[in-house]
C-alpha cells in the first residue's frame, strides 16, 4: 500500500499556548536520542495504516527511530517490549496501550527513569505522560448519535457495537453515545454490546440482536477497522445490505476513516464514519517524542495544526481534528483514507 503526501514539510510543531506565548521551535532545546515505538496490534486496517505511516513520518521529521515492536493487544507484551526498548537505549517511548488502566505501573517506572512517554490514540488512566496524541473520542459518540438519531427521526432501535470498556476510547465513545441518545432522542432504544475490539464478537452480538429484534434500524460501530467486514457480512446474511433509499436499510455509522469504510459509503452499504487521522497520529506522536528528547515543553492552548492541547491530571493531550464523513464529503482528497493507494 503506497501512502500519498499526507504532510507537507518536516517542520516540528510550534504550539501557541493559551496565554499567547509559544514554545521553542525545532532546533531549540538540548539533547536528543533514540525513540522507541510499540505498535498495539496488526489485526486492524486502521492500525495497519498507522504502522505504514510511521517510517514515512520518521524520515520526514528526522526522528532516530528504533525498530518497532508490536504488543498484539496484550498489555504484558507491551510491558516487556517497553523494557526491551529501554534496555536498547530508547530516550523516549511512543505507545498505544489498549488497556488504559493496566499500564500505570510501567508509566511510573518510565517516569522514574526519566523516559518521556507519548501515548497515541489512547489516554492512560493513570501514570505520567509527556503527551497524548488523540482525537476527542467523546465527540465520536456524539456525532454518531446525532447522525443516527436524525436518520431514524428520533424513534426506533439501534445497536452500539462498543470497543473494550477497559479502554478510555471505548468508554468515551459509549458514554457520549448513550448520554446523547438519552437526552436528545429518548424515543430510540439502544442495545449495547461490548466487543473488546474483536470482529467475531461484533458479528455474533449483532446477529443475536437482529434475531431478537428484526426491526433494528441503526448500528454504531466503535471501530471500522475490526467491525466493518463482520457487520456487513451479518447484514448481507439477513438481506439487510440494501441501498439507503430501501425501507429495509439499516443505517450504519462507524469510526476510523479507513479506505474500506469510504468505499462502503460510496456503495451505500454504510452511511457515515468518523475519520481518525492515522497519518497525523503518526506525525505528531513522533514529533512530540523528538521534542521530548530535545528537552522541549508545551502548554495548553490552540496549536498551529487545527487542534487544541488540553491539560490532563497526568500530562497533556493534543486533540486532533476528526471529521464526520458521509456521502457528501467522502471524496474529499484531504482525508487520509483517500490518500492511501
N, C-alpha and C positions, 0 to 999 in steps of 0.2 A: 504494500500500500504506500503510494507516494504522497507525501504531505506537501500541500501548497504553501505559499508565503503567508503564514498566519501572522507574522510580526515583522514590521519594518524596522531595521536598525538593531543595534545591540546595546543601546544605552541602558544603563541601570536606572532604577526608579528614583525620581525626586518627589518626595511626598510633601504636600503642603499641609502643614499642621493646622489644627483648629485655631490656634492663636495667630495664624498668618505667617509665621516663620517657616523655614524649610530645613530639612535635614541636609547633611553633606551630600554632594553629588558623587557620581562614580569617580573613583580615583582618590577620594579623600578617606580619612581613617587610616588605620595601620594594620599590618599583619596580612595574613592570607593562609591558604592551606586547602587540603583536600576536602571535598564534600561527599559524604556517603549518602546513598539513597536506597530505600527499601520500597519496592512496589507491593501493593496489597494483594493482588490476585491477577490471574491471567485467563480467567474464565468469563470475562465480561467484555463486550465490544467497546464499552466506554473506556474501561481501564486499559485495554489493549491500544486504543488510540492515544491515550495519555502517555503510555510507555513509549510509543513510537515518536512522540514529540520531544521526549526528554533529551536524547542525544543531539537533536537538531538545536534545541534551545541552549543546551550546554555549550555547543560550538559557537553560537551567535554571541553568547554572553561571556565567553571565555572562562567558564567555570571549570576548575580542576576536579572533574567528576570521577569518582571511583567506579569500578564495575558494579552495576546494581545487583541487589539481592531481591528475592520475591518471597514474601511470607505466606502466600497462598491462603489468605483469610484465616490464619492461625496465629493467635497472639503469642504463643510460645515460640513459634518460629521467628516472629518479629523480634522478640526479646533476644533470641540467640543471634539473629542476623545483625542487630544493632551492636551487640557485644563484639562480634567479629569485625565489624566496620571500625569500631573504636580501636580495637587491637591492631588494625592495619593502618591507623593514623588519621582517621577522619576527624576534622576540626569542627564540622557541623553535620547534622543529620536531617535529611528530609524523609518523612514517613507519612503513611496514611492509615493510622490504626482503625480497624473496622470495629473492634470492641473498645469503645472510647473510655470505659471505666477501668479496664484491666491493665492499662499502660502506665498508670500513675507511678508505680514503683520504679519503673525504668526511667521515666522522666526525672524522678528525684535523683537517681543515680547519675544521669547525664548532667543535671544541674550541679551536682557535687563535683563532677569532673570538669565543669565549666565548658561543656559542649552544648552550644545552642541548637534548638530543635525547631524546624519548620514543619508544621502538620498540614497536609494537603487534603482538602475536601471534608475532612472530619475534624472536629474540635474535641480534644481530650477533656474529660470531665474534671480531672484534677492533674496537677503537675505543671511546672512552668514551661511555657513555650515562647520562643522568640517571636514567632508569627504564625498565625493560622491563615492559610490561603484557601478561601472558601466563598461560596455564594450564600445568600440569605435563604436557608432551607425552609424557614417558615413561610417565606414568600412563595416557594414552590407549592406548598399545600394550599395556600390561599388562592393562588392563580388557578389551580386545578379545580378547586371548589367553585369558584366564580364561573369558570367555563362550563362545567357540568351543570351547575345549578341553573344557569341561563338556558342551556340547551334543553334541559328537561322541564323548563317552565316552573321550576320550584316544586315539582311533585315526582314521586316515583321511588325507585330503589337503585342504589349503586353499591359497588364493591370497592373497597380500598385494599389493594394488594400492597401491604406495608413491607418495608425492609426489615432489618433486625432492630428491635427496641433496645438492644444493648448499645446501639449506635445513636449518637446525638442527631444524626441525619434522619434516621428512622423516626425518632421521637419528634423532632421538629416538624417534619412533613405530616406525620399522623395527627399530632395535636392541632396544628394550624388548620388542616383539612376538616377535622372534627369540629373545632370551635366555629369555623366559618359556616359549616353546614347547619350547626345548631342555631346560630344567631341569624343567619341570612336566609336559609332555606329549610325551615323546620318541617316542611312537608315532605322532605326527602329522607328515606330510611337508609342508613349507612351500615353495611356489613364489613367488619374489619378483620383482615386475615394477615397475621404476621408471617412472612415467608422466609425470614432470615437471609434475604437477598438470594434465594435459590429458585431457579426457574421451575424445577419439578414440583416444588411445594406450591408455587403460584398456580400452576396448571391444575393440580389436584384440588386446591381450595376453590378455584373459580368454577371448576366443573361441578363440584358438590353444591355450591351456592346456586348455580344455574338450574340444577336438577330440583333443588328445593324451592327456588323462586324463578321460574322461567320468564317472569315479567321484569327482570333486572334490565335497566336501560343505560347504565353507565359503569365505567371501570376507571379507577385511578391507580396507575402503576407507579410505584416509587422509583423503579429503575428499569428503563427500557433495555439497558444492556443485558439484563438477565431475564426480564419479564416479557419482552415483546414477542419473541418467537413462540413460547408456550401459550401465551394469551391468544395470539392469532390462531394457533392450532385448535385450541378449545372452541373458539368462536366458529371456526370453519366446521368442526365436527357437529356443532349444534345448528348449523345452517344459519348462523347469525352474522357471518362475514359478508355483509351486503353494503351497497353504497349508502352514503348519508341520507339520501332522499327516500330510501326504502323504509317503510314503517317498522321493519324488524331490526333496523340498525341499532347497535349498541355503541354509544358514544364513549370513546376511549381517550384519556389524557395520560401522558407519560412524562417521565423525567429522564434526561440525559442529553438529547440532541445529537444522537449518532446518525450516520447516513441512512441506516436501515429504517429508522423512525421517519425520516424525511420522505423516503420512498413510500412508506406505508401511508403517510398523509396524502401524498400525491395520488395514490391509488384509491383513497377514500376508505382505507381499512381502519385507520385510527384518525383522530381529529385534531390532536394538538400534542405538543411536548414542550417542556421547559429545557432550554439549551444550556446545559452545564458547560462552561468553557474549558474543555480539555487542553486546548492549546495555551490558554492563559494560566491554567493551573500549573502547567509545566514551566512556563516562562517565569512567573512570579515566585514560585517555590524556589527555583534555582537563583533568581535574583536576590531574594531575601537571604538565602543561605550564603551567597557570596558576600552580601553586605554584613552578615553576622561575623564571618571570619575576618572581615576587614575592620571590625570594631565599630560599625556604624549603628545608629539607633533611629527609631521612628516614633511619631506621636499620633494620637487620634486625630482624624480630620479627613477632608477630601484629598484624593490623590490626583495625579496627572493622567491617570488611565481610567477615568469614569467610574471609580469605585470609592468606597469610604472605609477608612480604618476605624474600628471601634475598640474601646477598652474592654478587656475581659478581666475577671478576677485573677487569672493566671497568665496574662500576657496581652497580646494584641491580635486582632483579626482583620484582614483585608477582605472586605466583602465585594467580590467581583460581580459585574452585571450578568444576569442570566435571563434572557428574554423568552416570552411565550412565543412558540412557533405554531402557526396554523396554516391553512391552505393559502391565506392571503400573503404571507411573507416567507413561505417555505423555500422559495428560490433565491432568497437574499444571499448574495455572494460573500457577505461579511461573516456569515455564520460558519463556524469551523467545520460543521458537518458537511458543508458544501465545498470545502477546500480539500477534502480527502479524496484522493484518486485511487 
